[in-house]
Amino acid sequence: MTEPLPFPSGEQGCHRILNAIDVIGARWTGSILMAAVRGARRFKEYRALIGGISDSQLTVRLKELQARGLIARTVIPSTPVQITYTLTTAGEELIAALVPLSRWGEQHLAGDDDA
């Protein structure tokens, strides 16, 4: 028999897990984070990489991810001014936490991509 995996116990641990799921489960979040993995990008680059997202949806989601400390907005003083968005350390840690979940999905949810 294998040892049980360490898992947050109690109500507080469950709330932390549910909060994390709320963050990663929000529409477009995964696509934005995956685009950000490749480095700093401008707004138009994100929009081009994420099919189907509107300007307003992308704006809202980038602001939410900034507020949560997962994406950093950098203003580059130039003519014209350039603004880039990149993963923060917390965003990189979230991506690292999602890799095992992705592997689990590949193994156990094969064929569910159409859902």
C-alpha positions as CSV (number, residue, x, y, z in Angstrom):
1,M,0.0,0.0,0.0
2,T,1.3,3.5,-0.8
3,E,1.6,6.4,1.6
4,P,-1.2,8.9,1.3
5,L,-0.2,12.1,-0.5
6,P,0.2,15.2,1.6
7,F,-3.0,17.1,1.3
8,P,-4.2,20.2,3.2
9,S,-6.6,19.0,5.8
10,G,-9.5,20.9,7.4
11,E,-11.7,23.6,6.1
12,Q,-8.9,26.1,5.6
13,G,-7.0,23.7,3.3
14,C,-10.2,23.0,1.3
15,H,-10.8,26.7,0.9
16,R,-7.3,27.3,-0.4
17,I,-7.7,24.6,-3.0
18,L,-11.1,25.9,-4.1
19,N,-9.6,29.4,-4.4
20,A,-6.8,28.1,-6.6
21,I,-9.3,26.3,-8.8
22,D,-11.3,29.5,-9.1
23,V,-8.2,31.3,-10.4
24,I,-7.1,28.7,-12.9
25,G,-10.7,27.9,-13.9
26,A,-11.6,31.4,-15.0
27,R,-12.2,31.6,-18.8
28,W,-9.1,32.5,-20.8
29,T,-6.7,32.3,-17.8
30,G,-5.0,29.1,-19.0
31,S,-4.6,30.4,-22.5
32,I,-3.1,33.7,-21.2
33,L,-0.7,32.0,-18.9
34,M,0.4,29.6,-21.6
35,A,1.1,32.5,-23.9
36,A,3.0,34.3,-21.1
37,V,5.3,31.3,-20.6
38,R,7.1,32.2,-23.7
39,G,8.2,35.6,-22.4
40,A,7.0,39.2,-22.3
41,R,4.2,40.0,-24.8
42,R,2.3,43.0,-25.9
43,F,-1.5,43.1,-25.8
44,K,-1.8,42.5,-29.6
45,E,0.4,39.5,-29.3
46,Y,-1.8,37.9,-26.7
47,R,-4.9,38.6,-28.7
48,A,-3.3,37.0,-31.8
49,L,-2.2,33.9,-29.9
50,I,-5.6,33.4,-28.1
51,G,-8.2,32.7,-30.7
52,G,-11.7,33.9,-29.9
53,I,-10.9,36.3,-27.1
54,S,-12.2,39.9,-27.4
55,D,-10.2,43.0,-26.5
56,S,-12.5,43.7,-23.6
57,Q,-12.2,40.1,-22.3
58,L,-8.4,40.2,-22.6
59,T,-8.2,43.5,-20.8
60,V,-10.3,42.3,-17.9
61,R,-8.4,39.0,-17.5
62,L,-5.0,40.7,-17.7
63,K,-6.1,43.1,-15.0
64,E,-7.4,40.3,-12.8
65,L,-4.2,38.3,-13.3
66,Q,-2.2,41.4,-12.4
67,A,-4.3,42.0,-9.3
68,R,-3.6,38.4,-8.2
69,G,0.2,38.9,-8.8
70,L,0.5,36.4,-11.6
71,I,1.1,38.8,-14.5
72,A,3.3,41.9,-14.4
73,R,2.6,44.9,-16.6
74,T,5.6,46.9,-17.7
75,V,5.6,50.2,-19.4
76,I,8.5,50.8,-21.8
77,P,9.1,54.5,-22.4
78,S,9.5,54.7,-26.1
79,T,7.7,56.4,-29.0
80,P,5.1,55.1,-29.0
81,V,5.0,53.8,-25.4
82,Q,5.0,50.0,-25.3
83,I,3.3,47.9,-22.6
84,T,4.3,44.3,-22.1
85,Y,2.8,41.6,-19.8
86,T,4.9,38.8,-18.4
87,L,4.7,36.1,-15.8
88,T,5.7,37.0,-12.2
89,T,7.5,34.5,-10.0
90,A,4.1,33.5,-8.6
91,G,2.8,33.0,-12.2
92,E,5.8,30.8,-12.9
93,E,5.1,28.8,-9.7
94,L,1.5,28.3,-10.8
95,I,2.6,27.0,-14.2
96,A,5.0,24.6,-12.4
97,A,2.1,23.4,-10.3
98,L,-0.1,22.9,-13.3
99,V,2.4,20.7,-15.2
100,P,1.5,17.5,-13.1
101,L,-2.2,18.3,-13.5
102,S,-1.6,18.5,-17.3
103,R,0.2,15.1,-17.2
104,W,-2.6,13.6,-15.2
105,G,-5.1,14.9,-17.8
106,E,-3.1,13.3,-20.6
107,Q,-3.1,10.0,-18.9
108,H,-6.7,9.9,-17.6
109,L,-8.8,12.1,-19.8
110,A,-7.6,11.0,-23.3
111,G,-10.3,11.9,-25.8
112,D,-12.0,14.5,-23.5
113,D,-10.5,17.5,-25.4
114,D,-13.7,17.9,-27.4
115,A,-15.8,18.6,-24.2
